[in-house]
């Protein structure tokens, strides 16, 4: 099946970009974990960055990784000489934040690729454009 056939009813200016490509389609899977995912404590081990946040891309990966590093450093400073207490404190803050980010990622993924795509995404931006941000 030609990819352009999936976009019937779209503007010819947009479908021409797809139909005119000489690059073959390479489907890519999107992997993620459940929003409330947690791991069991393993002494001396924790996860940061993408290893701790396996979720669909939403533009927050680098931000989360830097925040993880900063929060882990703060936990280590707050618990000198007690690595296990530091890691437990870090993970206690990480898991709820991770769940919130993952839920937001799933909403964004649904807007971009769900059954109503692209119309849900269009409505999202239209509504955002109507909000007073002052």
C-alpha positions as CSV (number, residue, x, y, z in Angstrom):
1,X,0.0,0.0,0.0
2,X,1.3,3.4,-0.8
3,X,1.5,5.7,2.2
4,X,-0.1,8.6,0.3
5,X,-3.3,6.5,0.0
6,X,-3.7,6.8,3.8
7,X,-4.1,10.6,3.5
8,X,-7.1,10.8,1.2
9,X,-8.9,14.1,1.5
10,X,-5.8,15.9,2.6
11,X,-4.5,18.9,0.7
12,X,-2.7,17.9,-2.5
13,X,0.2,20.2,-1.4
14,X,0.7,17.9,1.6
15,X,0.2,14.6,-0.1
16,X,2.6,15.6,-2.9
17,X,5.3,15.7,-0.2
18,X,4.6,12.1,0.6
19,X,3.9,10.8,-2.9
20,X,7.0,12.6,-4.3
21,X,9.4,11.0,-1.9
22,X,11.9,8.4,-3.2
23,X,12.6,7.2,0.3
24,X,11.0,3.9,1.2
25,X,8.7,3.7,4.2
26,X,10.4,2.4,7.4
27,X,7.8,1.8,10.1
28,X,9.1,2.5,13.6
29,X,7.5,1.2,16.8
30,X,7.0,3.4,19.8
31,X,7.8,1.7,23.1
32,X,6.6,2.8,26.5
33,X,5.8,1.5,29.9
34,X,2.6,1.9,31.9
35,X,2.1,5.3,33.5
36,X,2.4,4.0,37.0
37,X,5.5,1.8,36.3
38,X,7.8,1.3,39.2
39,X,10.8,-1.0,39.8
40,X,11.8,-2.9,43.0
41,X,14.7,-1.4,44.9
42,X,18.0,-3.1,44.2
43,X,20.7,-2.1,46.7
44,X,23.1,0.4,45.1
45,X,21.3,0.7,41.8
46,X,18.8,3.2,40.4
47,X,17.9,4.5,36.9
48,X,18.1,8.1,35.5
49,X,17.1,9.7,32.2
50,X,15.7,7.6,29.4
51,X,16.3,4.4,31.3
52,X,14.0,5.6,34.0
53,X,11.4,7.1,31.6
54,X,10.6,4.7,28.8
55,X,7.8,6.7,27.2
56,X,6.8,7.9,23.8
57,X,8.7,11.0,22.6
58,X,7.2,14.2,23.8
59,X,10.2,16.6,23.9
60,X,10.9,16.2,27.6
61,X,13.6,13.5,27.6
62,X,16.6,15.8,28.1
63,X,14.7,17.9,30.7
64,X,13.8,14.7,32.6
65,X,17.4,13.4,32.5
66,X,18.8,16.7,33.8
67,X,16.2,16.8,36.6
68,X,16.9,13.2,37.5
69,X,20.6,13.9,37.8
70,X,20.0,17.0,39.9
71,X,17.5,15.3,42.2
72,X,19.8,12.3,42.6
73,X,22.6,14.6,43.5
74,X,20.4,16.4,46.0
75,X,19.4,13.1,47.6
76,X,23.0,12.0,47.9
77,X,23.9,15.3,49.6
78,X,20.9,15.0,51.9
79,X,21.9,11.5,53.0
80,X,25.7,11.5,53.3
81,X,27.1,8.1,53.8
82,X,23.7,6.4,53.3
83,X,23.5,5.5,49.7
84,X,20.3,3.4,50.2
85,X,18.5,6.2,51.9
86,X,19.6,8.6,49.1
87,X,18.4,6.2,46.3
88,X,15.1,5.5,48.1
89,X,14.5,9.3,48.5
90,X,15.3,9.9,44.8
91,X,13.0,7.2,43.6
92,X,10.2,8.3,46.0
93,X,10.2,11.7,44.2
94,X,10.9,10.2,40.7
95,X,7.9,7.8,40.5
96,X,5.0,10.2,40.9
97,X,6.8,12.7,38.5
98,X,7.4,9.9,36.1
99,X,3.7,8.9,36.2
100,X,2.6,12.5,35.5
101,X,4.9,12.8,32.5
102,X,3.9,9.4,31.1
103,X,0.2,10.3,31.3
104,X,0.9,13.5,29.4
105,X,2.9,11.6,26.8
106,X,0.0,9.2,26.2
107,X,-2.4,12.2,25.7
108,X,0.0,13.7,23.2
109,X,0.6,10.4,21.4
110,X,-3.2,10.0,21.1
111,X,-3.6,13.5,19.7
112,X,-0.9,12.9,17.1
113,X,-1.5,9.3,16.2
114,X,-4.8,8.3,17.7
115,X,-8.1,7.5,15.9
116,X,-9.0,11.2,15.6
117,X,-5.5,12.3,14.3
118,X,-4.9,14.8,13.0
119,X,-8.2,16.5,13.9
120,X,-7.7,16.2,17.7
121,X,-4.3,17.9,17.3
122,X,-5.8,20.6,15.2
123,X,-8.5,21.3,17.8
124,X,-5.9,21.3,20.5
125,X,-4.0,24.1,18.8
126,X,-7.1,26.0,17.9
127,X,-8.2,25.9,21.5
128,X,-4.7,27.0,22.7
129,X,-4.8,29.9,20.2
130,X,-8.1,31.1,21.8
131,X,-6.6,31.3,25.4
132,X,-5.5,34.6,26.9
133,X,-2.0,33.9,28.1
134,X,-1.3,37.4,29.5
